[in-house]
């Protein structure tokens, strides 16, 4: 199988994070020949350090990476893929669509949508949509949290690897050494903080600083780290310490290393789509900041997720997690909600394990996508 996967990098990392994981999994686990078209190689390099932004064409971990620019390279019949994936609301160039339409046995065209927990996606998943001008048809493919959707990205053996790290002091120490945080194991609580801006974050940081536990707060470079540097000028050196709290600014990590970070932390604040999925597989308690939309439309999507995630949670934990998530997503002071969250943390951890087990029973996104594509192509070729 040959696959062209198009990715337009939005908000720096989420879109390319999903597409890079999917491309590697299709190549590694299914031996597909994958070409990943990416319009921003500089952002891509931050999560795949071997990327060379100056190259238009390069092979990375078995995946052919093309720099997607306004001018497409000349394509021949030999370049024809079996499957074309239009990922996460990007638009395939018109010239490429006309090239696809010229073939008698046209490539299968999938629109890989954003992750959603809303029930309406059940009726739209895998539906066809004809192109208004060209003899082409694309199918909508929705990632999601139920068997009626395309599932979630999850590589083979991932859960086992993360469970081993979470349960091994030696493996955690090795990870922290590799990350350049040689004193990490000395802290009683480690929190990863990957988030958009947070206007009212100061009271929560004060709460951590005055807490009875020592806390290592790990913030990747980005807007939030910049905002925190304005609050604490010492962070220009990459580190700020106050009483029980130590804040460190981290360089962006390759994806496998970020997965390990989540498994080694006690609490994970995650944002967008890619990191929240990884937080599920890390098995630690997490707080999700969903991608922001106009007129607070994202809060409806967040509530749809919370309804599924907390459907079988005890009432007190459900109320606690809902209040914390809403306050965090509204950029409010979360210190009161976080104190209650800490009180229920062991119970929330148990609930998360059950929720993870429910998700593991479902097929992963790549497996569902491969099966769907192969079935459609077989039907198309038999019909022709």
C-alpha positions in Angstrom: 0.0 0.0 0.0 1.2 3.5 -0.9 -0.2 6.4 1.1 0.2 10.2 0.7 -0.6 12.0 3.9 -1.1 15.8 3.8 -0.5 17.9 7.0 -0.8 21.6 7.4 0.9 22.6 10.7 -1.6 24.6 12.8 -0.7 25.8 16.4 2.8 24.5 15.9 2.6 20.9 17.1 -0.8 19.2 17.4 -1.5 18.5 13.8 2.1 17.4 12.9 2.2 15.4 16.1 -0.8 13.3 15.1 0.3 12.9 11.5 3.9 11.9 12.3 2.7 9.2 14.7 0.2 7.9 12.2 2.8 7.9 9.3 5.3 6.0 11.4 2.8 3.5 12.6 1.5 2.8 9.1 5.0 2.3 7.9 6.3 0.3 10.9 3.4 -2.0 11.7 1.8 -2.4 8.2 4.8 -1.8 5.9 3.0 0.9 4.0 5.0 3.2 1.8 4.1 6.6 3.3 4.8 10.0 1.9 4.1 12.8 4.5 3.5 16.2 2.9 4.2 18.9 5.5 4.1 22.7 5.1 6.2 23.7 8.1 9.3 21.7 8.6 10.7 24.1 11.3 7.9 23.2 13.7 8.2 19.5 12.7 11.9 19.5 13.6 11.0 20.3 17.3 9.4 16.9 17.7 11.6 15.1 15.3 15.1 16.5 15.7 16.6 14.8 12.7 14.3 16.7 10.3 16.3 19.1 8.0 14.0 22.0 7.2 16.1 23.1 4.2 15.4 19.8 2.3 12.4 19.4 0.0 12.6 15.6 0.2 14.0 13.4 2.9 13.6 10.0 4.4 12.9 9.9 8.1 12.4 6.7 10.0 11.1 4.9 6.9 8.7 7.7 6.0 9.3 9.9 2.9 8.9 13.5 4.0 8.1 16.1 1.4 8.0 19.9 2.0 4.6 21.0 0.9 4.8 24.4 -0.7 2.6 26.4 -3.0 4.3 24.9 -6.0 3.8 21.1 -6.2 6.6 19.0 -7.8 5.8 17.4 -11.1 4.0 14.1 -10.4 4.0 11.0 -12.7 1.9 7.9 -12.9 4.6 6.2 -10.8 3.8 8.5 -7.9 0.2 7.4 -7.7 -0.8 6.3 -4.1 -3.5 3.8 -3.2 -4.7 6.1 -0.4 -4.6 9.9 0.1 -5.2 11.3 3.6 -6.3 14.9 4.0 -5.5 15.4 7.7 -7.1 17.6 10.3 -8.9 20.2 8.2 -6.1 20.9 5.7 -7.0 21.2 2.0 -5.3 19.1 -0.7 -4.0 21.4 -3.5 -6.3 21.7 -6.5 -3.5 20.6 -8.8 -3.1 17.4 -6.8 -6.8 16.7 -6.9 -7.0 17.1 -10.7 -4.0 14.7 -10.9 -5.9 12.2 -8.8 -9.1 12.6 -10.9 -7.3 11.7 -14.1 -6.7 8.1 -13.1 -9.1 5.4 -14.1 -8.5 3.6 -10.8 -8.5 6.6 -8.6 -6.8 6.6 -5.1 -9.0 6.3 -2.1 -9.4 9.7 -0.4 -9.9 10.0 3.3 -10.5 13.1 5.4 -9.0 12.5 8.8 -11.0 14.7 11.1 -10.2 16.1 14.6 -10.8 14.1 17.7 -14.3 14.4 19.1 -16.4 12.8 21.8 -19.7 14.3 20.6 -22.3 11.7 19.6 -23.0 13.2 16.3 -19.7 11.9 14.9 -21.2 8.3 15.1 -23.5 9.1 12.2 -20.8 10.9 10.1 -17.9 8.5 10.6 -17.0 6.7 7.3 -19.6 8.6 5.3 -18.7 9.5 1.6 -18.8 13.0 0.2 -18.6 13.6 -3.6 -16.4 16.4 -4.9 -18.6 19.1 -6.4 -16.7 19.4 -9.7 -14.3 16.4 -10.0 -15.1 12.7 -10.3 -13.8 12.1 -6.8 -15.3 11.0 -3.5 -13.8 11.3 -0.1 -14.7 9.6 3.2 -14.8 11.2 6.6 -12.8 9.4 9.3 -13.3 10.5 12.9 -11.0 9.6 15.7 -13.0 9.0 18.9 -13.6 7.3 22.2 -16.2 4.7 21.1 -16.3 1.7 18.8 -18.6 3.7 16.5 -15.6 5.9 15.5 -12.1 5.4 14.2 -10.6 5.0 17.6 -7.4 6.5 19.0 -3.8 6.4 17.9 -2.1 3.6 19.9 1.0 1.8 18.7 1.6 -1.9 19.4 3.4 -2.5 22.8 3.0 1.2 23.8 1.0 0.5 27.0 3.4 -2.2 28.2 6.4 0.1 27.7 4.8 2.9 29.7 3.6 0.5 32.4 7.2 -0.7 32.8 8.5 2.8 33.2 5.8 3.9 35.6 6.6 0.9 37.8 10.4 1.1 37.8 12.4 3.6 39.8 15.5 2.6 37.8 13.9 3.3 34.4 12.5 6.6 35.7 16.0 7.6 36.9 17.4 6.8 33.5 14.8 8.9 31.8 15.4 11.9 34.1 19.1 11.6 33.5 18.5 11.6 29.7 16.3 14.6 30.0 19.0 16.5 32.0 17.0 16.6 35.2 19.3 14.8 37.5 17.6 15.8 40.7 14.0 15.0 39.5 13.6 11.9 41.8 14.2 14.1 44.8 10.9 15.8 44.4 7.8 14.2 46.0 5.5 15.3 43.2 6.3 15.8 39.5 3.8 17.7 37.2 4.1 18.2 33.5 2.4 21.4 32.3 1.7 21.6 28.6 -0.9 24.3 28.2 -2.0 27.4 26.3 -1.9 30.7 28.2 -3.4 30.8 31.7 -4.4 34.3 32.9 -5.0 33.3 36.5 -2.2 30.8 37.1 -0.4 32.7 39.9 -2.6 31.5 42.8 -2.1 27.9 41.9 1.7 28.3 41.7 1.5 29.9 45.1 -0.4 27.0 46.4 2.3 24.6 45.1 5.0 26.7 46.6 3.4 26.7 50.0 2.4 23.0 49.8 3.6 20.3 52.2 5.0 18.3 49.2 8.0 19.4 47.1 6.9 19.9 43.5 8.8 19.8 40.2 6.8 21.6 37.6 7.9 21.0 34.0 6.9 23.5 31.3 7.9 23.0 27.7 9.1 26.1 25.7 6.2 28.0 24.2 3.8 30.8 25.0 3.1 29.6 28.6 6.8 29.4 29.4 7.2 32.9 28.0 4.3 34.1 30.2 5.8 32.5 33.3 9.1 34.1 32.5 7.4 37.5 32.7 6.2 36.5 36.2 9.5 35.1 37.3 12.5 36.6 35.6 14.7 33.8 37.0 13.1 31.5 34.5 15.2 33.1 31.8 17.9 30.7 33.1 15.4 27.8 32.7 14.7 27.4 36.4 12.8 29.1 39.2 12.6 28.0 42.8 10.3 29.1 45.6 9.8 27.2 48.8 8.4 23.8 47.9 8.1 24.6 44.1 10.7 24.3 41.4 9.7 25.3 37.8 11.9 24.1 34.9 11.5 25.0 31.3 12.1 22.1 28.9 13.1 21.9 25.3 10.6 20.1 23.1 11.3 16.3 23.1 11.0 13.7 20.4 7.6 12.0 20.7 8.7 8.7 22.3 10.5 10.7 25.0 7.5 12.9 25.6 5.5 9.7 26.2 8.0 8.6 28.8 7.8 12.0 30.4 4.0 11.6 30.9 4.6 8.1 32.4 7.2 9.5 34.8 5.1 12.4 36.1 2.4 12.1 38.8 0.1 14.6 37.2 -0.1 15.7 33.5 -1.6 18.9 32.2 -2.1 18.3 28.5 -3.5 20.4 25.6 -5.0 19.9 22.2 -5.4 16.4 20.7 -2.0 14.6 20.5 -0.9 15.0 24.1 -4.3 14.2 25.6 -4.3 10.8 23.8 -0.8 10.1 25.1 -1.9 11.0 28.6 -4.6 8.3 28.4 -1.9 5.7 27.6 0.5 7.0 30.2 -2.1 6.0 32.8 -1.5 9.0 35.1 -4.1 11.5 36.3 -4.5 14.3 33.8 -6.2 17.6 33.2 -7.0 18.5 29.6 -7.1 21.9 28.0 -9.0 21.5 24.8 -8.2 23.6 21.7 -9.9 27.0 22.0 -12.6 28.1 19.6 -14.6 31.2 19.1 -17.7 31.8 21.2 -16.6 29.1 23.7 -17.6 26.4 21.3 -14.8 24.2 22.6 -16.5 24.0 26.0 -19.3 21.9 24.4 -16.8 19.5 23.1 -15.0 19.4 26.4 -18.2 18.6 28.2 -19.0 15.8 25.7 -15.6 14.2 26.6 -16.2 14.6 30.3 -19.6 13.0 30.0 -18.0 9.9 28.5 -14.8 9.9 30.6 -16.7 10.3 33.9 -19.8 8.3 33.1 -19.0 5.6 35.7 -17.0 7.8 38.1 -18.2 8.2 41.7 -20.3 11.4 42.0 -17.8 13.4 44.1 -14.9 12.6 41.7 -17.1 13.5 38.7 -18.0 16.9 40.2 -14.4 17.5 41.2 -12.9 16.7 37.7 -15.6 18.7 35.9 -15.1 21.8 38.0 -11.3 21.6 37.6 -11.4 21.1 33.8 -13.9 23.9 33.3 -11.9 26.3 35.5 -8.7 25.5 33.8 -10.2 25.9 30.3 -11.7 29.2 31.3 -8.3 30.5 32.6 -9.6 30.8 36.1 -7.9 30.3 39.4 -7.9 26.6 40.0 -6.3 26.4 43.5 -9.6 25.4 45.2 -10.4 22.8 42.6 -6.9 21.5 42.6 -6.9 21.0 46.3 -10.0 18.8 46.0 -8.5 17.0 43.0 -5.4 16.1 45.2 -7.7 14.8 47.9 -9.3 12.3 45.4 -6.2 11.6 43.4 -5.8 7.9 44.3 -9.5 7.3 43.5 -9.2 9.2 40.2 -6.1 7.1 39.4 -8.2 4.0 39.8 -11.0 5.4 37.7 -8.4 6.3 35.0 -7.2 2.7 34.9 -10.7 1.5 34.2 -11.3 4.1 31.6 -8.0 3.1 29.9 -9.0 -0.6 29.9 -12.3 0.3 28.2 -10.4 2.2 25.5 -7.8 -0.6 25.0 -10.6 -3.0 24.2 -11.3 -1.0 21.1 -9.2 -1.1 17.9 -6.7 1.6 17.5 -7.0 4.3 14.8 -4.3 3.0 12.5 -5.8 -0.5 12.5 -9.3 0.8 11.8 -8.0 3.0 9.0 -6.0 0.2 7.4 -9.0 -2.2 7.5 -11.3 0.5 6.1 -9.0 1.5 3.3 -8.2 -2.1 2.2 -11.8 -3.1 2.2 -12.8 0.0 0.1 -9.9 -0.6 -2.4 -10.8 -4.2 -2.8 -14.5 -3.3 -3.4 -13.5 -0.6 -5.9 -11.1 -2.9 -7.9 -13.6 -5.8 -8.0 -16.3 -3.4 -9.2 -14.1 -2.0 -11.9 
